[in-house]
Amino acid sequence: MLTFHSMPPLSAKHRNTLEGFSSAQIAIITEEKACKQVVAAAGSGKTRTVIGLTRFRFESGLERAGRFLILSFSRKACGEIRSRLPAQLHDAVEIRTFHSFCYRRLLELHPTLSRSSFRILEEEERNRFLYKILREHPDVIGGIPFSLILKSRETFYEYFPELAMKTYRALHAYKRENDLLEYDDLIQILLWGLRRQESWALHMKSLYDMILVDEFQDTDPQQLEFLLRMNSPRLMVVGDDWQAIYSFRGATVQPFLDFKKLFPRTVLYPLTENYRSLQPIVHGGSGIIKHSSRQIRKKVKAVRGRGPNFPVLSFALRPGEEPDFVRLIEQHDVVILTRSNFRRDLWIAAGFPENRILTIHRSKGLEFPVVLLDVIGGWSGETFLSDEEIRIAYVGMTRAENLFCCLHRPVYPEQAMERTVFEVLFRPICRPEVRDGLSGLLEQEAQYRDHDA
């Protein structure tokens, strides 16, 4: 179980700067440690804490302009941090994705690339080139979708070794002839310089006094090696193992779980107060994530309390009932989350507004007053419920602020994975609701929100 750290004495100036932060957040912001791991539960104010720490360190004279690096795994996350950082710190703090960081440093420092006119091979151009090769071999791949074949290089080589070798050799030649690099090439070149301790890479290491990594649960082995080899004087990583859902991009939760072994100086800080969701949703989320076998266990508390004590709901949808259900909910401010793009497209075809329906992966980092989570279809596996699928279900549920409802089938085939998802994860925590009951609760939630505002 995670424990809190004592808070150091603060001056009157700092007490004013830190007003509104919890004691757990203040400990993260003010304690001077060489290496910090922040385990931030959903809705616990991690971005606000990152902003608070950055402000505090510059206002206290602990950091020098241009020597503080913040890395994240998406442009969206970088944009949010930048938008919330005071304008006077925009030039003092470097905020980048890993790929953007690699691109900029290689362009500035690498002895060859800094003088070249290389450009990035974007996904659309890459796919266009590879699809052209695959179209020439219908006798080999049959009717398998090209996107599925190219999803995993290892699987491609396993099932179609000769075609895979020909395809990637052609891609390599195309990149060389056109002075192209992929994003993964950038970090490989960077790591090669760090491994060989080349002068330009050693200079890069000297540029930063502190590195802060956001969403660290989504790291991959190359990004982990980068942090190990940079060996920054001060390092802080922020994330939540319960929300690690990007293994399809090569990310793995293991570095987050093993962080203290990898960086022995680490002090671990928990953020376990949820400011987003009412207690029934927080409690329900804990009921889902308890099924995960690999996790940092923590007890999350809902700061907003129980509110009107809305129950966590489930609603059974028969095949073809989606258009009728849309008519029931379309006047309410609700969002539908789906496990698959197929189900998203089906809801759009049923008349639900496109801007109010997202896949669970697209919803990460967002929050909504009412979430209807469609668990029909799209889950990986046949009978075994993986840790990642459990975490995906948890992320979907914890986007909700006030009211949550799981949409499921009344009857499933015996071996359907979606049956396991519903019966193991959601049936134990959800109260079944009928049409009139759900409509009434949506009305109550709207009234509660108006009153709360």
PyMOL commands that set and color helices and strands:
alter all, ss='L'
color gray80, all
select helices_A, chain A and resi 12-17+23-30+46-59+75-84+87-89+98-109+113-115+123-135+138-141+146-149+153-159+161-177+183-195+199-205+216-218+221-230+241-243+247-249+254-257+259-262+279-289+322-329+341-349+354-356+360-363+387-397+417-426+435-452
alter helices_A, ss='H'
color red, helices_A
select strands_A, chain A and resi 35-40+68-72+93-97+119-120+180-181+210-213+234-239+266-271+273-274+301-302+313-316+335-338+357-359+368-374+400-408+431-432
alter strands_A, ss='S'
color yellow, strands_A
deselect
rebuild
show_as cartoon
